[in-house]
Amino acid sequence: MPRVQRRRPQTAESLSSPPPLLTPALLRAAARFGSSAARLKAVSRNALVLFRSTHDLHGLGPQWERPLLVAALFRDSGKSISHLDYPCHSAHILKTVRFPGLSPAEKGLVAELCRDFRFMEPDGVSVHDLSSSAPKGLKVLLRVVDEIDLPESKCPVVKKVAVSEQQVRLRLSPCPNLELRQLRVARTNALFLETFGRQIALE
């Protein structure tokens, strides 16, 4: 019987940037809404690191990686319309604009993620009471990615993820405003705890 080689799971340190699930065309399309290539690569890398490092908590299959990564790229696109209720504007952009390499089904799912991730309550229900086929855990991970990324500041990358029975700790690359990022992520603690049974913290 042939020997089956198990693929070694990728860690934060072993992942390249940008993740291979994203095409250059998608990165260029996201850059049209004002983000630099470096920021987009860092944000998408963080999304992938979080997804893979917390797999034992969310239990989602690899088919959910790409929607999370694309949502991380386009979650702020609605600010090009208005900063007020921008997640809903982002969802509208995803639904109406043609993006290279995204199927209609993928666009719809990414639009749901972009629409709901800022409006999640600790019980996992959107304050807008909107139906969604996107898993709750995916929205929470996108929220954490968003809280790490400060406007007008270089986006750090997640260098290490440590998961214990009580907590998920994220170690970032050296970055400005670490205390502010820690406070922003702390705002998601109730939601993260409700969803994954762990608290989350930055260091």
Summary of the structure (lengths in Angstrom):
residues: 203
radius of gyration: 16.3
end to end distance: 46.9
largest distance: 60.6
contacts: 623
relative contact order: 0.14
helix: 51%
strand: 9%
